Amino acid sequence: MKIILKRIIACVVFTAIVIFLIGQANEILISKTYNRYYIMDQAIEEDGRDYEVQIFGACHSYTSFNA
């Protein structure tokens, strides 16, 4: 009986840890997803120059451009 109880507790603890880690990773990914200009902002900060950009077409075209 003790072995079964230990296994059940171990499964519950393991599942709780996995759910917690997935939740933390999900928060990080969603917060970056909501910031639609995250990739472009990072590229501009690394380069240090200012750009004027006009985007025509699909709403996802901002994710990459060549200077």
N, C-alpha and C positions, 0 to 999 in steps of 0.2 A: 504493500500500500504506500509506503514511504517513497519508493522509487517512482511510482506513477505520479504522486503528488509533486515530487521534484521536477519531473519532466513537464508536467502541466505548468508549473511556475516558471520554468526555464522558457517554455514556448511563449507564455504571456509576456515575460520580460523582453525576450527577443523581438516579438512582434511590436511591442511598445517602442523599443529603440528604433526599429526600422521605420515605423510610422513617423516618429519624431524627426529622424534624419531626412526622410522624404519631404516632410512638411517644411523643414528649414531650406532644403534645396529648392523647393517650389517657390518659396517666398523670394529667394534671390533671383531666380529666373523670371518670375512674373514682374518684379520691380524693374528689371532691365527691359523687359518686353514693353511695359507701359511707357517707358521713356523712348519714344520712337526715334529720336535723334541721337541716341547714345553712341552708336558707332561713328557717326559723322562728327560729333563733338569730340570724341577721343582722337580721331585723325587730325582734326584742326588743332587741338591742344598740343599734339606731338610735333606738328609742323611749325606752328607759331605764326603762320601768315593768315591774313584775312581773305575770305572768299565771298564773292557774291554769286549765288547759285540760283538759277531758274530751272524749275523742274516741270517738264511736260510729259504727260502720259500716265503710266501706272503709279499708284500711290506708294509702291515699294521701290521706286527708282532712286530714292534718296540714299539707299543703303550702300551704294558704291558710286564713286565718280573719280575720274582721273584729273589731276591738276596739270 
